[in-house]
Amino acid sequence: MNLNQVTVPSLDLEKSIPFYEKLGLKLIVKSLPHYARFECPDGKSTFSIHLTDELPKGEGIYVYFECEDLDQKVEDLIELGIEFYMKPKDQPWLWREARLKDMDGNLIILYHAGENRLNPPWRIN
């Protein structure tokens, strides 16, 4: 298997689409008002948003996007007006992460893990 895409809910795709384009995703399907899909700049995965009447309760959805030069990417996004509630920080699980929320409260984590993403020291063989 290979992960094709992740889809998150949105109350307003017209507001969500520009947000994800600012993050660097390329819009490839725009079927308003119900659906939009983006291509990730690296790899072959896609990311989509779909219209919903109600957002999930609780902590919601976490979406991770890996960036080679995380600190520079975050600086660039801040210059574009993107707000982070956690700037890049080294985590105990050996990833460097920055956190923000999209227009609908979905948690977006930009991170860099390198080799530790698939091969952390505690990996089960």
VMD Tcl script that draws the C-alpha trace (Angstrom):
set ca {
  {0.00 0.00 0.00}
  {0.95 3.63 -0.48}
  {-0.83 6.59 1.11}
  {-2.59 8.51 -1.65}
  {-4.17 11.41 0.17}
  {-5.51 12.78 3.42}
  {-8.79 14.71 3.43}
  {-9.81 17.21 6.10}
  {-13.19 18.87 6.67}
  {-13.85 22.55 6.04}
  {-16.79 24.86 6.59}
  {-15.70 27.16 3.73}
  {-13.44 25.98 0.92}
  {-13.20 29.51 -0.53}
  {-11.29 30.51 2.64}
  {-9.36 27.24 3.02}
  {-7.96 26.99 -0.51}
  {-5.80 30.17 -0.31}
  {-4.47 29.07 3.10}
  {-3.18 25.76 1.73}
  {-1.80 27.43 -1.39}
  {0.21 29.75 0.89}
  {1.62 26.67 2.60}
  {2.98 25.63 -0.80}
  {0.45 23.05 -1.97}
  {-0.59 23.14 -5.65}
  {-4.34 23.18 -6.33}
  {-5.18 20.45 -8.88}
  {-8.95 19.94 -8.38}
  {-11.41 22.72 -7.59}
  {-14.95 21.40 -7.39}
  {-16.62 24.14 -5.39}
  {-18.32 24.34 -3.07}
  {-17.74 20.72 -2.03}
  {-14.17 19.61 -2.71}
  {-10.62 20.68 -3.52}
  {-7.44 18.64 -3.89}
  {-3.79 19.69 -3.81}
  {-0.53 18.15 -4.90}
  {2.27 18.14 -2.36}
  {5.42 19.84 -3.68}
  {7.52 16.74 -2.93}
  {6.59 13.11 -3.38}
  {3.39 11.78 -4.89}
  {0.87 12.32 -2.08}
  {-2.11 14.60 -2.36}
  {-4.11 16.51 0.23}
  {-7.76 17.47 0.00}
  {-10.47 19.39 1.79}
  {-14.18 18.68 1.67}
  {-17.18 20.75 2.68}
  {-18.91 19.76 5.87}
  {-21.75 21.23 7.89}
  {-20.08 20.43 11.19}
  {-16.45 20.09 12.28}
  {-15.22 17.14 14.36}
  {-15.37 17.48 18.12}
  {-12.42 17.11 20.46}
  {-8.81 17.51 19.40}
  {-9.68 17.04 15.74}
  {-7.30 16.14 12.95}
  {-3.50 16.35 12.92}
  {-1.77 16.64 9.53}
  {2.03 16.47 9.24}
  {3.98 17.94 6.33}
  {7.74 17.33 6.30}
  {10.00 20.22 5.25}
  {13.75 19.88 4.65}
  {14.50 23.45 5.77}
  {11.82 23.82 8.42}
  {13.09 27.01 10.05}
  {13.35 28.87 6.75}
  {9.93 27.59 5.61}
  {8.34 28.87 8.81}
  {10.02 32.28 8.42}
  {8.79 32.48 4.82}
  {5.23 31.58 5.85}
  {5.22 34.13 8.67}
  {6.19 36.78 6.09}
  {3.12 35.67 4.07}
  {0.89 36.24 7.09}
  {0.59 32.66 8.36}
  {0.38 32.53 12.16}
  {2.05 29.77 14.16}
  {1.17 28.99 17.75}
  {4.41 27.04 18.13}
  {7.53 28.03 16.22}
  {10.14 25.37 15.35}
  {11.10 23.38 18.41}
  {13.07 20.17 18.93}
  {10.85 17.40 20.31}
  {11.80 14.41 22.50}
  {10.81 12.06 19.64}
  {13.72 13.52 17.62}
  {11.62 15.65 15.27}
  {11.75 19.43 14.94}
  {8.20 20.78 14.71}
  {6.23 23.98 14.18}
  {2.47 24.05 14.73}
  {-0.42 26.06 13.35}
  {-4.12 25.63 12.65}
  {-5.98 26.00 9.40}
  {-9.15 28.05 8.94}
  {-11.24 25.23 10.45}
  {-9.03 24.41 13.42}
  {-7.34 21.36 11.88}
  {-3.88 21.05 13.39}
  {-1.09 21.41 10.82}
  {2.39 20.38 11.87}
  {5.36 21.29 9.72}
  {8.32 19.22 10.77}
  {11.69 17.82 9.90}
  {12.65 14.34 11.08}
  {15.09 13.12 8.47}
  {16.19 9.54 9.11}
  {14.24 9.48 12.40}
  {10.89 9.63 10.61}
  {11.04 5.97 9.59}
  {14.02 4.80 11.63}
  {13.95 6.19 15.15}
  {16.28 4.52 17.68}
  {13.26 2.75 19.22}
  {11.95 1.32 15.93}
  {10.64 -2.25 16.14}
  {12.38 -4.51 13.62}
}
mol new
graphics top color blue
foreach p $ca { graphics top sphere $p radius 0.5 }
foreach p [lrange $ca 0 end-1] q [lrange $ca 1 end] { graphics top cylinder $p $q radius 0.2 }
display resetview
